[in-house]
Amino acid sequence: MQIQDELTSVDDALRAMITLVAAQCTNPAQHTVPLLEGRGRVLAVPVHASIDVPPFANSAVDGYALRSADSGLSSLTVTGRIAAGDAAPAAALQAGEAMRLFTGAPLPPGADCVAMQEDVDVEDAVLRLTRVNPASLRSGSNVRPRAQDIASGDVVLDAGQLLQPRHLGLLASTGEHCVTVFERLNVGLLSTGDELVEPGWPLQPGQIYNSNRYLLTSWLQSVGCNVIDYGIIADTPEASINCLERASREADLVISTGGMSVGEEDHIKSAVEQIGELGFWKIRMKPGKPLALGALGKHRKIPFLGIPGNPGAAFVSSLVFARPLISWLQGRGVNEASTEKRLQMLRPRPERMPAGFARDKPSIRRDFLRARIEDGRIVPFQNQSSGMLMSACWAEGLAVVPEHESISEGQLLDFYRLGSFDDS
């Protein structure tokens, strides 16, 4: 893999990243878990419905079942009562008859509509359609037909679907009690820099606390990954090589923060080249210019993603690059026919929102502003420094200022809400 000396666009970098993993990585192993343990997992096989949903025609309201042909009669005889959970009677409803019905109760044979209870009067088992317009009480009125939602044999969910609570509810409605999913991704996480200290220890001159470890560990866990924490790696070639060799044996993906710039003490880039291969490492984006994609190992290729050590840049880079990479490796969108279409599916969809600011000077880099919406307009955090995390906590999302563009107030920009990355 060739190192690129020129700046690489965000879009080209994403395509290169997915092309690499598509060529070198297979889908994770599969296993079956109880349905209640399926949240946040990726479906490994399509699920076909084994029943109709609903499995029988039932009432959508509390009322009275009757034949639509009888809706013009002045009165009908109430012959019985069916509650939700009761079986429908074997005998068919006859002309001039009605049955008391509750929401969810099955329709008796012969009935094809339900009159709402507030539109009728009942006395001594005699039903009068007092407030019913006969023309409006047609076959199917206030009835949920059998298989209205799902028909037996339908594909309920396809392989590659990220399972959220709504999907688990859907599967439960078809009687599924367990689900076959891909194994969780094991992500090796390491930080580099002799200036880093763990929280709880006193800072010495020139030192800072290792915020990236806590930012990325918790984020990786929130998107369904198992984290292998390699801690802080000393800024030496030997320590970098030893850690990466170990990670290549234990992890499915390795993410490093720091060590990717051109400084003398940044050794991760050269270590990756020695034990694997390295791709692009300068991206036309802000924050997050120093970023690398490579592969560790000579036989079993493990993707490597090197993101900046500055916390603000690490935050943005994890959303823009690590999220679609992780989604791919988790098996998301595995049923998509083309790599390009699958990549589009893995990226969150932005909203188009007007800018509440102006920028006269275009930049050669795509700027991901930490911003929020105020009075219907995008307002960026005042301090966009790549080393600051306060902007990420203040922000509601990322506003994208395209490269080579000046911005006028009111101009529409892409705005990615932070929550959209969780479901992408």
N, C-alpha and C positions, 0 to 999 in steps of 0.2 A: 504494500500500500504506500502511495506516495504522499509525502508531506506537502501541503500547499503553502507557498510563500505569500500568495495574494489573499486578500480577504475573500471569504466564501459567503454567499448570501444565506440567509436563514432557510429559505426554501430548498436551495441546492443541498445544504447540509442535512436537512431532514431526509431528503430523498436518498442521499448517500448513506445515511445511517440505516434506513430501512432496507436499502438494497444489500448492505453488508449483512445484517442479521437474517434477512430472508435467505441469503445464500449459505450461511454458515450455521444457522440454528434450527433446530426442530421444535415442534410443540412439546410442552411439558408432558410428563406422565399423567395418567388419569386415575382418579379414584372416586368412590361413591361416599357421600356424606348425608346425614339426615337433613331434611329440608330446612329445618331451623338453623342449621350451620352453614347454609348456602350463601348468606348475604356477603357481598363483596367478592365472591368467587366467579370464575368464568366457566360457563357451560361448555363441556367437552363434546357432547353429542346432542343432536337435535331431539327434542321431546315431542312425541306425537300423542294426541289425545286418545285415551282409551274409552272415553264416554262422550256423550253429548252434554253440553253445558248451556242452559239447564237441561237435566235429563228428562224433563216432562214439561208440558205446557202448564204455566201457573199464573196465578193472579198477581197483577202489579199493584193492586189496591185492596183495601177492605171493602167488601161489597157483596154482590149477588151474581152468581153465574146463571146465564140463561142462553137461549138460542137467539141469535140476532133476528131471526125471522119473527120472533115474538115481541120485538121491541115496540110494536105499535099497539099491543094489547093494553086494555085498561088495568088489568090485574093479572097476577100469576100466583100459583100456589107454591109456598116454600116447603120443600120436601125433605130437607136435611141441612147438615152443617159440616163443613170441612175446614179444619185448621191446618196451619203449616206443620208438616211432619206426619199428617194423616195420609193414608192411602186413598186414592180416588175410588169411589164405589164402582162395583162391577156393572150395575144397571145404568143404562143410558138415560139422560134427562129427556123427558117427553115434552111434547107440545104443551105450552101453558104452564110449565113447571120452572122453578128456580131453586137454587141452593145457596145458603149462606156461606160466604167464602172469606178467608182472611189472607192478607198479603203473603205470598209464597206458597199458598195452598194449591194443590193440583186441581185443574179443571175436571169436572166430572165428564164422562163420555156424553157426547151430544151437545154440550155447551160450547160456544165459540166466542163469547164476549162476557164482560163483567160490568155491571152497573155499579157506580160508586155509591157507598151507603148514604152519603149526604144528599144524593139526588133522588132518593126513594123514601117511601113511608111503608112501614110494616105493622100490621095489627092482626093478631090471631092467625098467624101463618099466611096472611094474604099480603102480597107485595104489590104496591102501586108505584108505577114509574112516574111519580108526580112531577119531577123537575127534569125529566129526561127528554131530550129531543130525539125522537126515533131515528131521524136521518143521521145523527151523529153516533149512534150506538150500532156500529157495523161489526162484521166478523173481524175478530182480532182486537177490538177495543179493550184497552186495559188488560191485555194478556201478553205475557212473555212467552213466545212460542218455544217449543223444544229446539235446542241447538241454536238459539238466538245469538249466543256469544261464540260458541265453539262447536264444531261438528266432530264426531268420532273420526279419528284418522287425520285430522288437521295437524299441521305443524304448529305447535303452541309457541315454542321458542326454538331458535336455531342455534347451532354450535357457535361459540364465540361471543355469546351474549353475557355481558356483565350483569350479575344477578343483584338486583336491588329489591327492597321490600315488596314493591308492586309485582315484580316477577315471581317472587315466592308465593304471593297470594294467588296469582294466576295458576301456578302449578298445583297449588293445594286444591283449587276449584275443580281440577280434573282428576283428583284422587292421588296425585303423586306424593309419596311420603319421604322419598330420598331423591338425590340428584347426582349425576355423574359430572364431575368438574375436573379442571386441570389442577395439578399440584401447585401449591403456592410457590412463587418465585423466591429463590434465595439470593438476596442482594448483599454483596460484600461492600462495606462502607469504611473508608479510611480518610483521615485528615492528615495533612502534612504541614509542617511549620514548627520550628523550634520556639517560635514566639507564642505558641498555643498552650494554655493551661486549662485544666478542668475546673468548672465552677466548684467552689468550696475550698479552694486553695488560694493563699494570698498571691497577689500579682507582684512580680519583680519588675524592675525597670525594663521597658521594652516588650513586655508580655501583654497578651490579651486573652480573654476567655474564649473557649472553643464553642461558640454558639452553633456552628454548622452541624455538629454532631447531634444536637438536640432537635434542631430544625429538621434535618433530613431523616433521622431515625424515626421520629414520630410521624413525619409525612409518609415515609415508605410503608410503615405499618398501617397507616390509614388507607392506603391504596392496595392493601391485601398482600404485602410482601413480608417474608421472614428476613430479618436483618441480621447479618453476621458483622458484628462490630469489631473492627481491627484497631480502633482507637487512633491515637496520634502517632504518626510515623516520623522518626527522626529525619532531618534533612541531610541524609547521606545516601550515596548510591547503593551501598550494601543493604541498608534498611529498606530502601524502596524496592529493590529486586527481591529480597527475601519475602516481603509482605505480598507482593504481587504474585510470586510463584505459589505461595500458600493459597491465596485467594482464587487463583485459577483452578485449583483442585477442589475447592470447597463451595464455590458460589456459581450461580447461573449468570450473574451480571455483577460487575465491579464498578463502583462509583467512587471517584476520588475528588476531594475538594482541595484546591491549591496544587502547587507544584507543576503548573502547566505554562507558566510564563517563561521569559527568556533569561531570568536571573540565574546567577551562578549557583544558588542554593536550591533551585527548583529541579529536582532529579526524577520526578515521576515520568516525565515525557521520555527521557532517555532510557529509563528502566523498561517502559512498555516496548520500546523499539528493540531492546535486547532480548526479551523473552516472548515477543509476539510481533505485532505490526501496528502502525499508527497511521491514522488518516488525517483529515483536516484539523487544524488547531488554531486558526484565527477566523472568527466569524464576524460578519458585517452586522453586528447588533450591539445595542447598549441598553443595560449593562451586560457583560458576559462575553467580551471579545475573545479572551483565551479559553478555548474549549476544544476538547479532543475526543475523537472516536477511534477506537482500535479494537484489537482482539488479542487476548492473552492465551498462551499455550501454543504448542506446535502441532498437536493432534486434535485434542478437544478444544475447539475455539470458543472462548468465553468473551462476550462483548465487554468492552471497557469504555466507560464514559468519564472523562475528566472535566470537571466544571470549576469555575473560578473559586478562589478561597474567600473573596470578599462576600460577606453574608448577603447583601442585597443582590449581588450578581448570582450567587448560588441559588437564591430563592427564585429568581426569574428563569435561570437556566434549567432548573429542575422542572418547572412548569412547561417551558417551551420545548425542551429536548428530552429530559428524562421521562416525562409522563407518556408521550407516545411510544417511546422505546420500551418502557415497562409494559404498557398495554399490549404491544405486539408480542413480547416474550411471554406474556400471560395467556396468549391465545385469543385475545380480543379480535373479532372480525375474521376469524379463521376461514369462514365460508365465503369471503369475498374473492372474486375471481382474479382481480388484478391487484398488483402491489400499490399502484397509484390510488385506486379506489379505496383500498383498505387503509392507506395512510390518511386520506381525506376523512374517512369515518372515525379514525382515532383522534383527530384534532377537534378541539371544542369549536362550537359555532359562535361567532361574535355577534353582538348587537351593534347596530349602527347608531351612534350617538353624536350630537353636536359638541364640538370643542368649546369649552368655556375659557379658552386662552388662545393666544396667538404666538406664532414663532416665525420670525422673519428669515432666519438663516437656515437653509437646508443642511442636512447632515448626510454623509456617505453611509451612515449606519442606521439600521432600523432601530428606533427607540421604543422600548417597552416601559412606559411611564406607570408608576404606581399611582393610582388615581381612584377617585370616587365620583358618584353622581350627585350633584347638588343643583336643585331647581331645573332638573332635566338636562344638565350639561356636564361634560367631563371636566373635573377639577383635579389637576395633578398635585401631589404632595410637594411642598415647597423645596425640600431637600431630596434630590434624586441621586445622591451619592451611592456608588456601588457598595460602599462599606457599611451602610446604615440599614437596620432592620425596622426602625420605627415606621418607615414608609409602608412596609408590607403590612404592618398591623393596623395602620390608619386606613389603608386602601380597601376598596371593594372589588377592585379588579385591575387589569392591565389595559391601558390605552395605547394603541400602536400608532406611532408616527412613522409613516413610510420613509425609506431612504430617498434622498434627493428631492424632498418636498418641503416647501414652507407651508405653514398652517395659519389660516385666518380664523378669527373667532366665528363660531357657528358652523364651521366645516365639519362634515360627517367623518368620523373615524371609527375604526373597529375597536370595540370595547369587550374584553373577555372578563366576565365575572369570575372571581376566584372559585366559586362553587362549580363552575362549568368544567374545570379541570378534574374534579373528583369523579364525574360521571363520563369522562371522555375515554 
